[in-house]
């Protein structure tokens, strides 16, 4: 039993560290997923709508806490740190996750649980089955929790994990994630990721076998209509057929399409999801950088999901470079994990991206474009 309990402890510890890490590097993305859950609960449970709306407003803070806690608990498990308490917390947290994934799968409310952030997307039922297996393993840990021997490195390792987890998360919230799993990452070509994938669909057919009087599945269309009657079909690799980027579009205040223009030549894209919280110093630096790059034939485009008629005054007041354009809010949330965010593109390829708290110099931009 001791061997099984230790294997269970190590396996769950590794799972929690991995899952926590890929989320804490981008807590903003996990926050969006939590917000989506809370908004669904507010709608489905009207009596508690006020409570869930309150939680939705704190989703970004809760995201950082949850993601960091998951990584910290993983380290605590590996080193058997205070296992009587740790086992309770891990079991409670996994029970909470299991409830979320079941709710997503059964009611088809949230189509991606976000268990592994944007690193790996699982379908709701797959996430639920994974969580059920994890709960089963955690129950072994829970049953053995009083018999584990704490490692002499448990306290320093858990303390160090706490510093690292919150440090990574806070850095990502102020600047940008240290690892970027999204299709807008450095080195990615935006226009290429908008093209059809060329992957062939894998279709599973369901037929009624008249001789056996039962339904069967086949990846080939059975032509013997005397024996087989078509019932239904499903595309097994539907997600692989879609382009990585589907909704990216840029238009001006008059509705003219500038999507392709944003990919032509050398461009600096400045993304504003909102205007609140952007300092005068940042705005001044952006204005100056845009003017300097214009002298190097690098055009600036300001992208926002705000109403352009309202944004126009802000744009002119702060002398932001180039012109301003509208882009879908959901797209900008994926492109910009902080606010504002600067992209430098060369023929649609992301050469660099920065937070508004770390605006590059003209020389930095020119260097990455060489």
N, C-alpha and C positions, 0 to 999 in steps of 0.2 A: 504493500500500500504506500509505503514511504516513497518508493521509486516513482510510482504512478503520480503521486501528489506533487513531487518535484518536477516531473515532466510537464504536468498540467500548469504549474506555476510559471515555468519558463516559457511555455507556448503562449499563454495568455499575456505574459509580460512583453514578449516580442510583438504580439499583435497590438497591444495597447501603445507601445512605443512607436511602431510604424504608423498606425492609424492616427495617433496624436501628432506625430511629426508632420505628416503630409497635410494635415489640417492647420497646424499652428503656424506653418510657413505662410499661410494665406488665410488668416482668421476672418478677413472681410468676406470671402466667398462662403465660409461656413456660416457667418452671420446672416447672409442673404437666405441661406437654406433654413436656418432657425426662424427667421422672420416669416418665411413662407409657411412653415408648420404652424406658427402661432396665429397667423391670419386665417388659416384653414380651421383651426380649433375655435377661433372667435366666431366664425361663420356657422360652424356645425353645432356649437354649444352656446346659444344666445344668452343663457343665464350667466355664463362666465365670460362673456365677450369683453367686458371691461378689464378683467384680469389678464386675458391673453393679449389684448391690445396694449396693455402696459408692458408685458413681456416683449411684444414685437418691437416696441420703442427702445428696449434695452438689448436687442438681439446682438448687436456688435460687441457690447461688453460681455454678455453671457458667452458669446462665441469664444472670446479669448480665454475666459475662465475654463470652459469645458475642454477646449483643445489642449491647453496647458496641463490641466488636471489629468487628462488621459495619458499624456506622455509621462508625467510625474508618477502616476500610479503604475505604469508599466515598469519603470525603473524600481519603484518600491517592491513590486512583485519579484523582479529578478534578484534583488538583494534581501528578500524576506523582511522588509522593514515594517515593524509593528503589524504583523499579519492578522492579529485579532481584529483590528480596526480596518486595515486595508482590504481584507476579504469582504467585509460588510459594504464598504464603499464601492468596490469593484462590482459586486453582485447587484447593488442598487443601481449603479450607472448602466450596467448592461441590461438590466430589466427595463430601464427607461428607454434605452436605444431599441430594445426588442419591441416594446409597445409602439414606438414611432414607426418602425419598419413594417410591423403588422398593419397598423392603421393605413400606411401608405399603400401597401399591397392590396389589402382587402377592399378598401374604399376607393382605390385608384386616385388618391388626392394629390400626392407628391410623387412624381414619377421617378425621381432620383433621390435616394435618401441622403447622399452626401457622406456616406460612411468613411470614404477615403478621399474626401475633398474632390478636387478636379484631377487627381492623379489617376483614379480608376472609377469608372461609373458602373454601378451595379443596378440591375433591375430590382424593383421592390421585393418580389418574392425571393430572389436570390439573396438579397440582403437579409431578409427575415430568416431564411434557412441557415445562413451563416451565423446569425445572432443566436438562434436556437442551439446550434452546436457549441457556440462559445459559452452560453449559459450552462450547458451540461458539463463542460470542462470546469467552469468556475465553481460549480456545486461541489466538485471534488476538492478544490482548494478550500472552499468554505468549510467542508466537513473536517478537513485536516488542519484548519487555521491555528489551533492552539498548540500544535506539535512542531511547527516550523522553527528552525534555529536561525536567528537573525545574524546576518553577516556582519563582521566588524566594519565593513565598508558601507553598511546600509545608510547610516546617517549622512556622511559626507556625499555619497552618491545621490541620495534623494535631494539633498540641499542643492547640489550642483545642477541636478536636473531641473529643479525649480527655477534657478537663475537663468539657465539656458532657455527653457521653455517660454518663460515670460519675456525674456530678452528678444528671442526670435519673433515672437508675436507682436511685441510693441514696436520693434524695428519695422516689421511689415506694415503696421498700421500707419506709421509716420512716413516711411519711405515707400519701398516696394518689396514684395516677397523675394526672399533670397533664392527661391526656386520657383519657376513659372511653368505651370503645366497647361496653360491656356494656349489657344491657337494664335494669340497676339504676342507671343514671347519673342525675344531677340533672336534673329536669324530666320524667323518664319516669313514666308511670302504670303501676304494677305490675299492677293488676287488668285494665286494658285489654290489656296484653301477654300476659295469660293466656287471652284470648278467641280463638275461631277466627278465622283471618285473612280468611275469605271469598273467598280466591283459588280460582279454578277449576283443577282438575287438568288438566295437559296430558299426554295419554296417547299414547305411540307404540306402534302395533301392528305385529307381525310376522306376515305371511301367506305361505303357500306359493302361488305362482302356478302352478296346475296346467298351464296352456298353455305357459308358458315354462320350467317345472320349475326355478324358483329362488325364493328368499325375497326379499320386498320389505318395506319399512317404510312405514307410513302413519300420519298423525295422525287419520285418519278410519277408522271401522270399516267395512270393505268388506262389503257385504251380499250380494254375488253369490257364494253358497256353491257354485255349480256350478263357478266358476273359482278362487275363493280359499278356502284352508283356514287357519283361525286357528292360529297357532303359539304366540305369547306376547305379552306387553305389558309396558310399563314406564312409570312416572310420571316425566316429565322434570323437573318442578318440585317434587319431593317436599319439599325443604327450605322452599319458600315456603308450603307448606300448614300447617306446624306453627306454633303460637304461639311467640313469642320466649321466653316463660317457661312451662315445662311442669311443673316439679317443686316449685315453691314451695308449702309446706304448713306450718302451725303447729299443734302440739297440746300439751296440758298433760301433766302427769305421769300422769294417769288415762286419757289417750288421747282426750280431747275435742278436737274441731276448733275452732281459733281463727283459721283463715286469714282469713276475712272480717272478723273482729273487728280484725285487725291493720291493715285498710284503713279502718276506720270512724273518722271525725273526725281529730283531731290526735294523733299518736303519736310517741313516741321509741322506736326500736328499738336495743337495745344487743346487738351480736353478739360472742359469745365462741366462737372456733373451738377454743381451748384456754385453760387457766388459767395455764400456765407463762409466765413473762416479763412478766406484768402487774404493774406496781409498786403499792405501797400508796397512793402519791400519786394515781395514776390511778383506783384503785378508790374512794378517798375523794371525788375530784372527781365521779365518776359518781354516787355516792350523793347528794351534795349537789345536783347538777344535777337529778336525778330528783325530789328533795323540792321544790325550787323550782318546777319545771314542774308538779308536781301541784297547786300552789296556783293555777296558771293553767289548770287543767282539761286538761292535756296528760298523757295516760297513758303510762307506760313499760312496755315489754315486753322482757325479756331472752331472746334466742334463742341456742341452742347445739345442737351435734350430739353433745355429750357425754351420757353416761348420766345421766338426770335425777335418779335416786336418789343418785348420787355428787355431782352438781352442787349439789344442794339445800343441803348443808352449806356449800359455798363461797359460795353466794348469801346465806345467812343470816349467815354470819360477817362478810361485808364490807358487809352492809346495803344490798345492791343494790336499786334501786327497782322498783316494780311487782311483776310475777310472772315466773317463768321458764318457757320453752317449748322444745319440741324442733323442730328443723328439719333437713332433710337436709344431710349434710356437704358434698356436692358443690355444693348451692345456696349454702351459706354461704361456700365458697371463691370463688364467683363474686361474691357480694355484698361480701365483706370481704377485701381484698387485704392488709391488715395485721390486727393483733389487739390490742385489740378495735376495733370500728368502730361509730360512732354514726350512725344514720339518723333524720331527722325527716321524717315523712310528713303530708300533709294529704289526707284521703280517698284514700289510696293513691298519691298523687303525691309523688315524692321532691323535697323542697324543699331538703334539704341533707344532706351526709354528711361525717364527720370521722374522722380516726384517733384512737386513744386517746392518742397523743402530742400531740394538738392539740384537746383537748376544748373545745367552745364554751361561752360564758357563757349565762346565761338570756336576757339581752338580745339576743344574737346569734340565738338560736332564735326569740324572739318577733318579731324584725325580719323574718326570712325568711318567717314565717307570716302577716304582715300582708297 
